[in-house]
Amino acid sequence: MASPALFSAKPSKSGHAQRKGNAAAPRIRFSVIGINHGHIYGQVEAVKRGGGEFVSYYAKEPDLLEAFAKRFPEAKLARSEKEILEDSSIHLVLSSIVPAERAPLGIRVMRHGKDYMADKPGITSLEQLADVRRVQKETKRIYSIMYSERFENRATVKAGELVKAGAIGKVVQTIGLGPHRMNSATRPDWFFDRKHFGGIITDIGSHQFDQYLYFTGTTKADIVASQVGNINHPQYPKFEDFGDVLVRGDGGTGYIRVDWFTPDGLKSWGDGRLTILGTDGFIEIRKNIDIAGRDGGNHLFLTDQKETKYIDCSEVALPYGEQLVNDVLNRTETAMTQEHCFLATELALKAQQQAHKMALKA
């Protein structure tokens, strides 16, 4: 597991660019293959902030390509995936292709001598995970998964700094809540089929497992209990709209709840929350909205033995993109260790596989 020290929220020399969203001077060249989820925009921006030059992209869907090309005019449309994979000047490939296709693509990328950053879920089955682990070990390439609820949330980055500094003592438990709004009319067909997205815990829950491992320092863990259900969307029989998990590890315990029940009355796609319980205090993060409270997102509340205070995280730098670029150049693991990346995915996949199927009374 990556040490919290590696995710310090203190700005580096490029901290100003990170805060303002400007790109750092290019240090690597990168491309994109597959843009099926909108998270790819954040992935590209993170690497650009960190010093990546966006060179080229490829996707099969003309309707998705039009908006993407307008957003990133500096990059060119490649004629094929092969053109990117065989371009020896490309260091890193990003993707938000359909989730079940991300691991096979990542294997092809690594076998072509390039590093890879996938949107979450980066892997959708234990069989895929075994294949990815084997090829990553063989090629020594980076297989990174963009756990954006931590990497792209300034309050969560700040919480890492506070926990590292001992602000709440030893962490005992994390409670991660990941509610989302459906927006059914805007979703593609693959979104409603488990074989494509892996299940709700595999998908959304991977964020929560990443944060659990990171804040508790856990390196070995077991799934105590998990459950999933399709409570309110019978028109999509292969979909899941609720899941929760109890996990126990050598660094602490965790509870995870994910769902697709965010009502339209909320001024955000979801009231994402993270509570970090320590022996000397606790931190609560409201990632996207402070309902009936302060405007915007990235809200952090710290309670210790002396006081309760609110911490403004609006100027906290986002270090993941820069750290990943550094890792590509230096063959290091400062953004996230490979084992942490895989363990977060493994736990989500096991929780999904073991989950009790819920059935509520009508």
C-alpha positions as CSV (number, residue, x, y, z in Angstrom):
1,M,0.0,0.0,0.0
2,A,1.2,3.5,-0.8
3,S,2.3,5.5,2.2
4,P,0.2,8.6,2.8
5,A,3.5,10.5,2.6
6,L,3.4,9.8,-1.1
7,F,0.1,11.7,-1.5
8,S,1.1,14.8,0.4
9,A,-1.3,17.7,-0.4
10,K,1.6,20.2,-0.2
11,P,2.2,21.8,-3.5
12,S,5.4,20.8,-5.4
13,K,7.1,23.1,-7.9
14,S,4.2,22.4,-10.2
15,G,1.6,22.9,-7.4
16,H,0.5,26.2,-8.9
17,A,-0.3,24.6,-12.2
18,Q,-2.2,21.8,-10.4
19,R,-4.4,24.3,-8.4
20,K,-5.2,26.4,-11.5
21,G,-5.7,23.5,-13.8
22,N,-2.8,24.5,-16.2
23,A,-0.7,21.9,-17.9
24,A,2.9,21.6,-16.8
25,A,5.8,21.5,-19.3
26,P,5.6,18.2,-21.3
27,R,7.8,15.4,-20.0
28,I,6.1,12.4,-21.5
29,R,3.9,11.7,-24.5
30,F,0.6,9.9,-24.0
31,S,-2.4,8.7,-26.0
32,V,-6.0,7.6,-25.4
33,I,-7.7,4.4,-26.7
34,G,-11.4,4.2,-25.9
35,I,-13.6,7.0,-24.5
36,N,-16.8,5.2,-23.6
37,H,-17.1,6.9,-20.2
38,G,-16.8,10.7,-19.5
39,H,-14.2,10.1,-16.9
40,I,-11.6,10.1,-19.7
41,Y,-11.8,13.9,-19.7
42,G,-10.5,14.0,-16.1
43,Q,-7.9,11.4,-16.8
44,V,-6.5,13.4,-19.7
45,E,-6.5,16.6,-17.7
46,A,-4.7,14.9,-14.7
47,V,-1.8,13.7,-17.0
48,K,-1.6,17.1,-18.7
49,R,-1.3,18.8,-15.4
50,G,1.4,16.4,-14.4
51,G,3.5,17.0,-17.5
52,G,2.1,14.8,-20.2
53,E,1.8,15.9,-23.9
54,F,-1.5,14.6,-25.4
55,V,-0.5,13.2,-28.8
56,S,-3.3,11.0,-30.2
57,Y,-6.5,9.1,-29.6
58,Y,-8.6,6.4,-31.1
59,A,-12.2,5.3,-30.5
60,K,-14.8,3.5,-32.6
61,E,-17.8,5.8,-31.7
62,P,-18.2,8.9,-34.0
63,D,-20.7,10.5,-31.6
64,L,-18.2,10.4,-28.8
65,L,-15.3,11.5,-30.9
66,E,-16.9,14.8,-31.9
67,A,-17.1,16.2,-28.4
68,F,-13.7,14.7,-27.5
69,A,-11.9,16.3,-30.5
70,K,-13.4,19.7,-29.6
71,R,-12.1,19.5,-26.0
72,F,-8.6,18.4,-27.0
73,P,-7.7,19.9,-30.4
74,E,-4.0,19.5,-29.8
75,A,-4.2,15.7,-30.2
76,K,-4.8,13.9,-33.5
77,L,-7.3,11.1,-34.3
78,A,-5.4,7.9,-35.0
79,R,-6.5,5.5,-37.7
80,S,-6.5,2.5,-35.4
81,E,-5.6,1.1,-32.0
82,K,-2.5,-0.5,-33.6
83,E,-1.2,2.9,-34.8
84,I,-1.0,4.1,-31.2
85,L,0.3,0.8,-29.8
86,E,3.1,0.7,-32.4
87,D,4.1,4.3,-31.9
88,S,7.4,4.0,-30.0
89,S,7.3,7.7,-28.9
90,I,4.2,7.1,-26.7
91,H,5.0,6.4,-23.1
92,L,1.5,6.1,-21.6
93,V,-2.0,5.0,-22.8
94,L,-5.2,6.1,-21.1
95,S,-8.6,4.5,-21.5
96,S,-12.2,4.6,-20.4
97,I,-13.4,2.0,-22.9
98,V,-16.3,-0.3,-21.8
99,P,-15.2,-1.7,-18.4
100,A,-15.0,-5.4,-19.4
101,E,-12.6,-4.4,-22.2
102,R,-10.2,-2.4,-20.1
103,A,-8.1,-5.3,-18.8
104,P,-7.6,-6.9,-22.2
105,L,-6.6,-3.5,-23.6
106,G,-4.2,-2.9,-20.8
107,I,-2.5,-6.2,-21.5
108,R,-2.1,-5.2,-25.1
109,V,-0.7,-1.9,-24.0
110,M,1.8,-3.4,-21.6
111,R,3.0,-6.0,-24.1
112,H,3.7,-3.1,-26.5
113,G,6.1,-1.6,-23.9
114,K,3.8,1.2,-22.7
115,D,2.3,2.1,-19.3
116,Y,-1.4,2.2,-18.8
117,M,-4.0,4.1,-16.9
118,A,-7.6,2.8,-16.9
119,D,-10.7,4.4,-15.6
120,K,-12.3,2.5,-12.8
121,P,-13.2,-0.4,-12.7
122,G,-10.0,-1.2,-14.4
123,I,-10.6,-4.9,-14.2
124,T,-14.0,-6.7,-14.0
125,S,-13.3,-10.3,-13.1
126,L,-10.9,-12.3,-11.0
127,E,-9.8,-14.1,-14.1
128,Q,-8.9,-10.8,-15.8
129,L,-7.0,-9.8,-12.6
130,A,-4.9,-12.9,-12.7
131,D,-4.0,-12.2,-16.4
132,V,-3.2,-8.6,-15.7
133,R,-1.0,-9.4,-12.7
134,R,0.9,-12.0,-14.7
135,V,1.6,-9.7,-17.7
136,Q,2.4,-6.7,-15.5
137,K,5.0,-8.9,-13.7
138,E,6.4,-10.1,-17.0
139,T,6.6,-6.6,-18.6
140,K,7.3,-4.5,-15.6
141,R,5.0,-1.8,-17.0
142,I,2.7,0.3,-14.9
143,Y,-1.0,-0.7,-14.7
144,S,-2.7,2.2,-12.9
145,I,-6.4,2.7,-12.2
146,M,-7.8,6.2,-11.8
147,Y,-9.6,6.0,-8.4
148,S,-10.8,9.5,-8.9
149,E,-12.8,9.8,-5.7
150,R,-9.4,10.0,-4.0
151,F,-7.0,11.3,-6.7
152,E,-9.3,14.0,-8.0
153,N,-11.0,15.1,-4.8
154,R,-9.0,17.9,-3.0
155,A,-10.6,17.2,0.4
156,T,-9.6,13.6,0.2
157,V,-6.1,14.5,-0.7
158,K,-6.0,16.9,2.3
159,A,-7.3,14.1,4.5
160,G,-4.3,12.0,3.5
161,E,-2.0,14.8,4.6
162,L,-3.8,15.1,8.0
163,V,-3.8,11.4,8.7
164,K,-0.1,11.2,7.8
165,A,0.5,14.0,10.3
166,G,-1.3,12.1,13.1
167,A,-4.2,14.5,13.3
168,I,-6.7,11.8,14.4
169,G,-4.3,9.2,15.9
170,K,-4.3,5.6,14.5
171,V,-7.0,5.0,11.9
172,V,-9.5,2.3,13.1
173,Q,-12.2,2.4,10.4
174,T,-13.4,4.1,7.2
175,I,-17.0,4.5,6.1
176,G,-17.3,5.2,2.4
177,L,-20.6,6.2,0.9
178,G,-20.9,6.4,-2.9
179,P,-24.4,7.4,-4.0
180,H,-24.9,8.2,-7.7
181,R,-27.7,9.6,-9.8
182,M,-29.0,7.3,-12.6
183,N,-29.8,9.7,-15.5
184,S,-31.0,6.6,-17.3
185,A,-31.7,8.4,-20.6
186,T,-28.1,9.4,-21.0
187,R,-26.6,5.9,-20.3
188,P,-25.5,3.6,-23.0
189,D,-26.8,0.0,-23.2
190,W,-23.6,-1.5,-21.6
191,F,-24.2,0.5,-18.5
192,F,-27.2,-1.7,-17.6
193,D,-25.6,-5.1,-18.0
194,R,-23.3,-6.7,-15.3
195,K,-21.3,-8.6,-17.9
196,H,-20.0,-5.2,-19.2
197,F,-19.6,-3.2,-16.0
198,G,-18.8,-6.0,-13.5
199,G,-21.5,-5.3,-10.9
200,I,-22.1,-2.3,-8.6
201,I,-19.4,-3.3,-6.0
202,T,-16.8,-4.0,-8.7
203,D,-17.6,-0.7,-10.3
204,I,-18.4,2.1,-7.8
205,G,-17.1,0.1,-4.8
206,S,-13.6,0.0,-6.2
207,H,-13.2,3.7,-5.2
208,Q,-14.2,2.8,-1.6
209,F,-11.8,-0.1,-1.3
210,D,-9.0,2.1,-2.6
211,Q,-9.7,4.7,0.2
212,Y,-10.1,2.0,2.8
213,L,-6.7,0.5,2.0
214,Y,-5.0,3.9,1.8
215,F,-6.3,5.4,5.1
216,T,-6.1,2.3,7.2
217,G,-2.7,1.1,5.9
218,T,-4.2,-2.4,5.3
219,T,-2.2,-4.9,3.2
220,K,-4.3,-8.0,3.9
221,A,-8.1,-8.1,4.2
222,D,-11.1,-10.3,4.1
223,I,-14.7,-9.7,3.1
224,V,-16.9,-10.2,6.1
225,A,-20.2,-9.7,4.3
226,S,-21.5,-8.2,1.1
227,Q,-24.9,-7.8,-0.6
228,V,-26.2,-6.4,-3.9
229,G,-29.6,-5.9,-5.3
230,N,-31.7,-4.4,-8.0
231,I,-34.3,-2.7,-5.8
232,N,-36.0,-0.1,-8.0
233,H,-35.1,-0.8,-11.7
234,P,-36.9,-3.9,-12.8
235,Q,-36.8,-2.6,-16.4
236,Y,-33.1,-3.4,-16.3
237,P,-33.0,-7.0,-15.1
238,K,-29.2,-7.2,-15.5
239,F,-28.5,-4.1,-13.5
240,E,-27.7,-3.5,-9.8
241,D,-28.7,-0.3,-8.0
242,F,-27.5,-1.1,-4.4
243,G,-24.6,-2.8,-2.7
244,D,-22.8,-2.7,0.6
245,V,-19.8,-4.4,2.2
246,L,-18.2,-5.0,5.5
247,V,-14.4,-5.6,5.3
248,R,-11.8,-6.5,7.9
249,G,-8.1,-6.1,7.4
250,D,-4.8,-6.0,9.3
251,G,-4.9,-2.2,9.4
252,G,-8.5,-1.6,10.3
253,T,-12.1,-2.2,9.4
254,G,-14.3,-0.6,6.8
255,Y,-17.9,-0.3,5.7
256,I,-18.9,0.6,2.1
257,R,-22.3,1.5,0.6
258,V,-22.9,2.3,-3.0
259,D,-26.2,3.0,-4.8
260,W,-28.0,4.6,-7.7
261,F,-30.7,6.4,-5.7
262,T,-29.6,10.1,-5.7
263,P,-32.8,12.1,-6.1
264,D,-33.2,14.9,-8.6
265,G,-33.6,17.4,-5.7
266,L,-29.9,17.2,-4.9
267,K,-27.7,19.8,-6.6
268,S,-25.0,17.2,-7.3
269,W,-24.8,13.7,-8.9
270,G,-24.3,12.3,-5.4
271,D,-23.7,13.1,-1.8
272,G,-20.4,11.2,-1.6
273,R,-19.0,11.0,1.9
274,L,-16.0,9.5,3.7
275,T,-15.6,9.2,7.4
276,I,-12.2,8.3,8.8
277,L,-12.3,7.2,12.5
278,G,-9.1,7.5,14.5
279,T,-8.2,6.8,18.1
280,D,-7.9,10.6,18.7
281,G,-10.5,12.0,16.5
282,F,-12.3,11.7,13.1
283,I,-12.5,13.3,9.7
284,E,-15.6,13.6,7.6
285,I,-15.4,14.5,4.0
286,R,-18.4,15.6,1.9
287,K,-16.9,15.3,-1.5
288,N,-19.5,16.8,-3.8
289,I,-21.9,18.9,-1.8
290,D,-22.6,20.0,1.8
291,I,-26.4,19.7,1.7
292,A,-28.1,22.9,3.0
293,G,-24.6,24.1,3.9
294,R,-21.6,25.6,2.1
295,D,-21.6,25.9,-1.7
296,G,-19.5,23.6,-3.9
297,G,-17.6,20.5,-3.0
298,N,-14.4,19.3,-1.2
299,H,-15.7,19.9,2.3
300,L,-13.6,18.5,5.2
301,F,-14.5,18.5,8.9
302,L,-11.9,17.6,11.5
303,T,-12.8,16.8,15.1
304,D,-10.0,16.1,17.6
305,Q,-9.5,16.2,21.3
306,K,-9.6,20.0,21.3
307,E,-12.1,21.2,18.7
308,T,-14.2,20.7,15.6
309,K,-13.2,22.7,12.6
310,Y,-13.9,23.1,8.9
311,I,-10.9,23.1,6.5
312,D,-11.1,24.8,3.2
313,C,-9.6,22.5,0.6
314,S,-10.2,24.6,-2.5
315,E,-6.5,25.3,-3.0
316,V,-5.1,21.8,-2.3
317,A,-3.1,20.5,-5.2
318,L,-4.0,17.2,-6.9
319,P,-0.7,15.3,-7.1
320,Y,-1.7,12.0,-8.9
321,G,-1.0,13.2,-12.5
322,E,2.4,14.5,-11.6
323,Q,3.3,11.5,-9.6
324,L,2.2,9.1,-12.3
325,V,4.3,11.0,-14.9
326,N,7.2,10.8,-12.5
327,D,6.7,7.1,-12.1
328,V,6.6,6.6,-15.9
329,L,9.9,8.4,-16.2
330,N,11.7,7.0,-13.1
331,R,10.1,3.5,-12.9
332,T,9.0,4.3,-9.3
333,E,5.7,3.8,-7.5
334,T,4.9,7.2,-5.9
335,A,1.4,7.6,-7.3
336,M,0.2,4.2,-6.1
337,T,2.0,1.0,-5.6
338,Q,1.1,-1.8,-8.0
339,E,0.0,-4.1,-5.2
340,H,-2.3,-1.4,-3.8
341,C,-3.9,-0.9,-7.2
342,F,-4.5,-4.7,-7.6
343,L,-5.6,-5.3,-4.0
344,A,-8.3,-2.6,-4.1
345,T,-9.6,-4.3,-7.2
346,E,-9.3,-7.8,-5.8
347,L,-11.3,-6.9,-2.7
348,A,-14.0,-5.3,-4.8
349,L,-14.2,-8.4,-7.1
350,K,-14.4,-10.8,-4.2
351,A,-17.1,-8.8,-2.5
352,Q,-19.0,-8.7,-5.7
353,Q,-18.6,-12.5,-6.2
354,Q,-19.6,-13.4,-2.7
355,A,-22.5,-10.9,-2.4
356,H,-25.8,-12.1,-1.1
357,K,-28.6,-11.2,-3.6
358,M,-31.1,-9.0,-1.9
359,A,-34.9,-9.4,-2.4
360,L,-37.1,-6.9,-0.7
361,K,-40.9,-7.2,-0.3
362,A,-43.0,-5.4,-2.8
